[in-house]
Amino acid sequence: MSESTLKQGEHDQIGVYERTGAIYEEYRYGSKYRKGYFNIRSEALARLLDTQASGGAMSVVEIGCGTGITLEYLSRTSPNLQLHGIDISQEMLEQAEARFADAKSAPELKLGSVFELPYEDDSFDALYATRFIHQFTQAEKLLIYREFERIVRPGGSIIVEFYGNRFHQEKKEAGRYREKFPDKQDVDEVIGGDYQVIPVSFRGGMRIGEWFGELPLRVILKTLRALRFHRAINEYFAVSRSPAGEKS
């Protein structure tokens, strides 16, 4: 992986994740709120992949797999999936490898650039990326999606998490990433064809009790006011199909 291969988004990621890799997961998902959010998102992703697999085996790659937390979730809930992961950060991949050190079946992990994915054409039945695409400019997103289409077999699923408009209007911590959150027109351009929108949200009221657990009532009410019934979880999966034809 040469220095010239890396785009600005990946330079930024390497710098951040190499510095924070040891504490990244605790920072990102350590609180009850964030663990609940992770479970909601991962459950939605697992349902999508299980639907695509229809009970059979399916090869799936996670782009930007980080410490492997989502791969671990899927390895528990969807054992029929043949899991792979790639990340730009060696520090993150080492944590992912440690996570699966005692597992009977571990995902195949690789270090590499999303702009030159180290896979042959048509390598996978499905691909997913969460908390990832917002780190890149619109021009970079276009290049990334063409790589996604190259490594996914014709008709295979490409599942990418995007943030909706309300999210980046309200989430102050988005900071410099906010300008990279695409609107619908941007997403249409990036995907370049038909796609399905699957919201990342609660699956009915029964989820709220499970999510908050034994938190004090005042904390629950405060958090619900902040959520405004799905406003803080204003994200969605864009599900498209890899096109048939010659791979570029």
C-alpha positions as a LaTeX table, in Angstrom:
\begin{tabular}{lrrr}
\hline
Residue & $x$ (\AA) & $y$ (\AA) & $z$ (\AA) \\
\hline
Met1 & 0.00 & 0.00 & 0.00 \\
Ser2 & 1.81 & 3.08 & $-1.23$ \\
Glu3 & 1.56 & 6.58 & 0.20 \\
Ser4 & 0.28 & 7.81 & $-3.17$ \\
Thr5 & $-2.66$ & 5.42 & $-2.93$ \\
Leu6 & $-4.04$ & 7.14 & 0.16 \\
Lys7 & $-6.57$ & 9.95 & $-0.18$ \\
Gln8 & $-7.07$ & 12.67 & 2.42 \\
Gly9 & $-9.86$ & 10.78 & 4.18 \\
Glu10 & $-7.55$ & 7.83 & 4.80 \\
His11 & $-4.68$ & 10.04 & 5.91 \\
Asp12 & $-7.06$ & 11.51 & 8.50 \\
Gln13 & $-8.20$ & 8.06 & 9.63 \\
Ile14 & $-4.69$ & 6.70 & 10.06 \\
Gly15 & $-3.69$ & 9.66 & 12.20 \\
Val16 & $-6.74$ & 9.46 & 14.44 \\
Tyr17 & $-6.98$ & 5.69 & 14.80 \\
Glu18 & $-3.29$ & 5.05 & 15.34 \\
Arg19 & $-3.37$ & 7.59 & 18.18 \\
Thr20 & $-6.63$ & 6.43 & 19.75 \\
Gly21 & $-6.79$ & 2.75 & 18.80 \\
Ala22 & $-6.19$ & 1.51 & 22.34 \\
Ile23 & $-9.16$ & 3.44 & 23.74 \\
Tyr24 & $-11.31$ & 3.82 & 20.62 \\
Glu25 & $-13.86$ & 1.13 & 21.39 \\
Glu26 & $-14.43$ & 2.24 & 24.98 \\
Tyr27 & $-14.80$ & 5.84 & 23.83 \\
Arg28 & $-17.15$ & 4.97 & 20.98 \\
Tyr29 & $-19.34$ & 2.34 & 22.64 \\
Gly30 & $-18.49$ & 2.40 & 26.35 \\
Ser31 & $-21.62$ & 4.10 & 27.67 \\
Lys32 & $-25.06$ & 2.50 & 28.05 \\
Tyr33 & $-26.44$ & 4.88 & 25.42 \\
Arg34 & $-23.80$ & 4.03 & 22.86 \\
Lys35 & $-23.95$ & 0.30 & 23.52 \\
Gly36 & $-27.68$ & 0.50 & 22.95 \\
Tyr37 & $-27.13$ & 2.38 & 19.71 \\
Phe38 & $-24.57$ & $-0.20$ & 18.58 \\
Asn39 & $-26.98$ & $-3.05$ & 19.27 \\
Ile40 & $-29.81$ & $-1.35$ & 17.39 \\
Arg41 & $-27.64$ & $-0.70$ & 14.36 \\
Ser42 & $-26.02$ & $-4.14$ & 14.39 \\
Glu43 & $-29.37$ & $-5.89$ & 14.75 \\
Ala44 & $-30.69$ & $-4.01$ & 11.72 \\
Leu45 & $-27.58$ & $-4.93$ & 9.74 \\
Ala46 & $-27.83$ & $-8.60$ & 10.73 \\
Arg47 & $-31.46$ & $-8.72$ & 9.59 \\
Leu48 & $-30.47$ & $-7.26$ & 6.24 \\
Leu49 & $-27.67$ & $-9.74$ & 5.69 \\
Asp50 & $-29.74$ & $-12.71$ & 6.86 \\
Thr51 & $-32.46$ & $-11.71$ & 4.41 \\
Gln52 & $-29.93$ & $-11.63$ & 1.59 \\
Ala53 & $-28.48$ & $-15.00$ & 2.62 \\
Ser54 & $-31.91$ & $-16.69$ & 2.88 \\
Gly55 & $-30.52$ & $-19.21$ & 5.33 \\
Gly56 & $-27.57$ & $-20.24$ & 3.16 \\
Ala57 & $-23.86$ & $-19.49$ & 3.33 \\
Met58 & $-22.78$ & $-16.06$ & 2.09 \\
Ser59 & $-19.39$ & $-14.35$ & 1.89 \\
Val60 & $-19.44$ & $-10.85$ & 3.39 \\
Val61 & $-16.74$ & $-8.20$ & 3.78 \\
Glu62 & $-16.79$ & $-5.26$ & 6.18 \\
Ile63 & $-15.06$ & $-2.13$ & 4.91 \\
Gly64 & $-13.46$ & $-0.19$ & 7.76 \\
Cys65 & $-13.84$ & $-3.07$ & 10.22 \\
Gly66 & $-11.83$ & $-1.33$ & 12.95 \\
Thr67 & $-11.51$ & $-3.39$ & 16.12 \\
Gly68 & $-13.87$ & $-6.05$ & 14.77 \\
Ile69 & $-16.77$ & $-5.29$ & 17.11 \\
Thr70 & $-19.41$ & $-5.60$ & 14.36 \\
Leu71 & $-17.78$ & $-8.69$ & 12.89 \\
Glu72 & $-17.93$ & $-10.27$ & 16.34 \\
Tyr73 & $-21.63$ & $-9.44$ & 16.65 \\
Leu74 & $-22.38$ & $-11.00$ & 13.26 \\
Ser75 & $-20.29$ & $-14.08$ & 14.03 \\
Arg76 & $-22.62$ & $-14.72$ & 16.99 \\
Thr77 & $-25.95$ & $-13.88$ & 15.39 \\
Ser78 & $-25.36$ & $-15.08$ & 11.81 \\
Pro79 & $-23.00$ & $-18.09$ & 11.83 \\
Asn80 & $-23.85$ & $-18.85$ & 8.20 \\
Leu81 & $-21.94$ & $-15.75$ & 7.06 \\
Gln82 & $-18.34$ & $-16.15$ & 5.88 \\
Leu83 & $-16.89$ & $-12.94$ & 7.29 \\
His84 & $-13.99$ & $-10.81$ & 6.09 \\
Gly85 & $-12.77$ & $-7.39$ & 7.17 \\
Ile86 & $-10.40$ & $-4.69$ & 5.96 \\
Asp87 & $-9.11$ & $-1.54$ & 7.63 \\
Ile88 & $-6.49$ & 1.14 & 7.01 \\
Ser89 & $-5.22$ & 1.06 & 10.61 \\
Gln90 & $-2.77$ & $-1.61$ & 11.75 \\
Glu91 & $-3.52$ & $-0.69$ & 15.39 \\
Met92 & $-7.23$ & $-1.40$ & 14.90 \\
Leu93 & $-6.60$ & $-4.66$ & 13.07 \\
Glu94 & $-4.36$ & $-5.91$ & 15.86 \\
Gln95 & $-7.24$ & $-5.39$ & 18.27 \\
Ala96 & $-9.58$ & $-7.21$ & 15.90 \\
Glu97 & $-7.17$ & $-10.14$ & 15.66 \\
Ala98 & $-6.93$ & $-10.29$ & 19.46 \\
Arg99 & $-10.73$ & $-10.29$ & 19.72 \\
Phe100 & $-10.91$ & $-13.51$ & 17.70 \\
Ala101 & $-7.77$ & $-15.13$ & 19.12 \\
Asp102 & $-9.75$ & $-17.90$ & 20.86 \\
Ala103 & $-12.57$ & $-18.17$ & 18.34 \\
Lys104 & $-13.16$ & $-21.43$ & 16.48 \\
Ser105 & $-13.76$ & $-19.51$ & 13.29 \\
Ala106 & $-12.25$ & $-16.05$ & 12.79 \\
Pro107 & $-12.88$ & $-13.55$ & 9.98 \\
Glu108 & $-10.11$ & $-13.08$ & 7.44 \\
Leu109 & $-8.66$ & $-9.62$ & 8.13 \\
Lys110 & $-6.57$ & $-7.48$ & 5.79 \\
Leu111 & $-4.78$ & $-4.15$ & 5.91 \\
Gly112 & $-5.45$ & $-1.97$ & 2.88 \\
Ser113 & $-6.80$ & 1.13 & 1.19 \\
Val114 & $-10.44$ & 1.44 & 0.24 \\
Phe115 & $-9.33$ & 3.03 & $-3.03$ \\
Glu116 & $-7.41$ & $-0.10$ & $-4.03$ \\
Leu117 & $-9.10$ & $-2.93$ & $-2.16$ \\
Pro118 & $-6.82$ & $-6.01$ & $-2.03$ \\
Tyr119 & $-9.45$ & $-8.37$ & $-3.44$ \\
Glu120 & $-10.11$ & $-9.87$ & $-6.85$ \\
Asp121 & $-13.16$ & $-8.87$ & $-8.87$ \\
Asp122 & $-16.43$ & $-10.52$ & $-7.76$ \\
Ser123 & $-14.93$ & $-11.79$ & $-4.49$ \\
Phe124 & $-17.99$ & $-11.42$ & $-2.24$ \\
Asp125 & $-21.74$ & $-11.93$ & $-2.13$ \\
Ala126 & $-22.22$ & $-8.83$ & 0.01 \\
Leu127 & $-20.36$ & $-5.84$ & 1.45 \\
Tyr128 & $-21.20$ & $-3.46$ & 4.26 \\
Ala129 & $-19.70$ & $-0.30$ & 5.75 \\
Thr130 & $-20.89$ & 1.48 & 8.91 \\
Arg131 & $-19.66$ & 4.78 & 10.38 \\
Phe132 & $-17.34$ & 5.02 & 7.40 \\
Ile133 & $-18.45$ & 6.82 & 4.25 \\
His134 & $-18.96$ & 10.21 & 5.93 \\
Gln135 & $-15.20$ & 10.59 & 6.33 \\
Phe136 & $-14.68$ & 11.16 & 2.61 \\
Thr137 & $-15.41$ & 13.91 & 0.11 \\
Gln138 & $-18.04$ & 13.45 & $-2.58$ \\
Ala139 & $-15.37$ & 12.80 & $-5.21$ \\
Glu140 & $-13.78$ & 10.16 & $-2.97$ \\
Lys141 & $-17.15$ & 8.53 & $-2.30$ \\
Leu142 & $-17.63$ & 8.08 & $-6.06$ \\
Leu143 & $-14.29$ & 6.27 & $-6.34$ \\
Ile144 & $-15.05$ & 4.16 & $-3.28$ \\
Tyr145 & $-18.39$ & 2.95 & $-4.61$ \\
Arg146 & $-16.82$ & 1.85 & $-7.86$ \\
Glu147 & $-14.39$ & $-0.28$ & $-5.83$ \\
Phe148 & $-17.32$ & $-1.70$ & $-3.86$ \\
Glu149 & $-19.00$ & $-2.70$ & $-7.11$ \\
Arg150 & $-15.79$ & $-4.26$ & $-8.42$ \\
Ile151 & $-15.33$ & $-6.71$ & $-5.54$ \\
Val152 & $-19.01$ & $-7.67$ & $-5.10$ \\
Arg153 & $-20.48$ & $-10.24$ & $-7.47$ \\
Pro154 & $-23.16$ & $-9.06$ & $-9.92$ \\
Gly155 & $-26.46$ & $-8.85$ & $-8.06$ \\
Gly156 & $-24.72$ & $-8.92$ & $-4.67$ \\
Ser157 & $-25.66$ & $-6.47$ & $-1.93$ \\
Ile158 & $-23.76$ & $-3.28$ & $-1.09$ \\
Ile159 & $-24.96$ & $-1.97$ & 2.29 \\
Val160 & $-23.63$ & 1.41 & 3.41 \\
Glu161 & $-24.68$ & 3.48 & 6.41 \\
Phe162 & $-25.39$ & 7.15 & 5.69 \\
Tyr163 & $-26.44$ & 9.93 & 8.05 \\
Gly164 & $-29.70$ & 11.73 & 7.38 \\
Asn165 & $-30.07$ & 15.51 & 7.26 \\
Arg166 & $-31.53$ & 15.84 & 10.77 \\
Phe167 & $-28.55$ & 13.99 & 12.19 \\
His168 & $-25.91$ & 16.39 & 11.00 \\
Gln169 & $-28.06$ & 19.42 & 11.80 \\
Glu170 & $-28.36$ & 18.36 & 15.44 \\
Lys171 & $-25.18$ & 16.45 & 16.27 \\
Lys172 & $-22.67$ & 19.13 & 17.16 \\
Glu173 & $-19.87$ & 16.63 & 17.66 \\
Ala174 & $-19.95$ & 15.87 & 13.93 \\
Gly175 & $-17.53$ & 18.79 & 13.60 \\
Arg176 & $-15.50$ & 18.82 & 10.41 \\
Tyr177 & $-17.27$ & 15.71 & 9.10 \\
Arg178 & $-20.56$ & 17.58 & 8.81 \\
Glu179 & $-19.68$ & 19.10 & 5.45 \\
Lys180 & $-19.10$ & 15.58 & 4.09 \\
Phe181 & $-22.56$ & 14.26 & 5.03 \\
Pro182 & $-24.34$ & 13.83 & 1.69 \\
Asp183 & $-27.90$ & 14.86 & 0.93 \\
Lys184 & $-30.18$ & 12.67 & $-1.21$ \\
Gln185 & $-28.86$ & 14.10 & $-4.46$ \\
Asp186 & $-25.30$ & 13.31 & $-3.39$ \\
Val187 & $-26.24$ & 9.75 & $-2.43$ \\
Asp188 & $-28.03$ & 9.27 & $-5.75$ \\
Glu189 & $-24.88$ & 10.37 & $-7.56$ \\
Val190 & $-22.58$ & 8.16 & $-5.51$ \\
Ile191 & $-24.63$ & 4.98 & $-5.89$ \\
Gly192 & $-25.46$ & 5.70 & $-9.51$ \\
Gly193 & $-28.54$ & 3.49 & $-9.68$ \\
Asp194 & $-31.51$ & 2.16 & $-7.75$ \\
Tyr195 & $-31.17$ & 1.58 & $-4.03$ \\
Gln196 & $-33.36$ & 0.85 & $-1.02$ \\
Val197 & $-33.38$ & 2.98 & 2.13 \\
Ile198 & $-33.55$ & 1.06 & 5.43 \\
Pro199 & $-33.76$ & 3.35 & 8.51 \\
Val200 & $-31.63$ & 2.53 & 11.54 \\
Ser201 & $-34.12$ & 2.89 & 14.39 \\
Phe202 & $-35.97$ & 1.14 & 17.17 \\
Arg203 & $-37.87$ & $-1.99$ & 16.26 \\
Gly204 & $-41.02$ & $-1.19$ & 18.20 \\
Gly205 & $-41.56$ & $-0.02$ & 21.77 \\
Met206 & $-40.36$ & $-3.32$ & 23.24 \\
Arg207 & $-36.82$ & $-2.29$ & 22.36 \\
Ile208 & $-36.84$ & 0.79 & 24.58 \\
Gly209 & $-36.98$ & $-1.12$ & 27.85 \\
Glu210 & $-34.29$ & $-3.53$ & 26.74 \\
Trp211 & $-32.10$ & $-0.66$ & 25.56 \\
Phe212 & $-32.31$ & 1.47 & 28.74 \\
Gly213 & $-32.30$ & $-1.43$ & 31.18 \\
Glu214 & $-32.20$ & $-0.26$ & 34.80 \\
Leu215 & $-31.27$ & 3.38 & 34.21 \\
Pro216 & $-32.98$ & 5.91 & 36.54 \\
Leu217 & $-36.27$ & 7.28 & 35.19 \\
Arg218 & $-34.90$ & 10.84 & 35.01 \\
Val219 & $-32.09$ & 9.63 & 32.73 \\
Ile220 & $-34.50$ & 7.70 & 30.53 \\
Leu221 & $-36.83$ & 10.70 & 30.14 \\
Lys222 & $-33.94$ & 13.04 & 29.41 \\
Thr223 & $-32.59$ & 10.69 & 26.75 \\
Leu224 & $-36.00$ & 10.19 & 25.15 \\
Arg225 & $-36.45$ & 13.95 & 24.91 \\
Ala226 & $-33.08$ & 14.16 & 23.19 \\
Leu227 & $-34.00$ & 11.35 & 20.82 \\
Arg228 & $-37.34$ & 12.95 & 19.93 \\
Phe229 & $-38.49$ & 9.55 & 18.80 \\
His230 & $-35.76$ & 8.65 & 16.32 \\
Arg231 & $-34.22$ & 12.06 & 15.68 \\
Ala232 & $-30.87$ & 11.28 & 17.28 \\
Ile233 & $-30.76$ & 7.94 & 15.47 \\
Asn234 & $-31.34$ & 9.51 & 12.08 \\
Glu235 & $-29.23$ & 7.16 & 10.01 \\
Tyr236 & $-30.04$ & 4.71 & 7.28 \\
Phe237 & $-28.60$ & 1.88 & 5.26 \\
Ala238 & $-28.53$ & 2.44 & 1.51 \\
Val239 & $-28.83$ & $-1.03$ & $-0.04$ \\
Ser240 & $-27.87$ & $-1.36$ & $-3.70$ \\
Arg241 & $-26.91$ & $-4.20$ & $-6.03$ \\
Ser242 & $-23.59$ & $-4.66$ & $-7.73$ \\
Pro243 & $-24.22$ & $-4.18$ & $-11.46$ \\
Ala244 & $-23.56$ & $-6.83$ & $-14.08$ \\
Gly245 & $-21.08$ & $-6.16$ & $-16.84$ \\
Glu246 & $-17.36$ & $-5.52$ & $-17.15$ \\
Lys247 & $-15.61$ & $-4.46$ & $-13.96$ \\
Ser248 & $-13.54$ & $-1.29$ & $-14.15$ \\
\hline
\end{tabular}
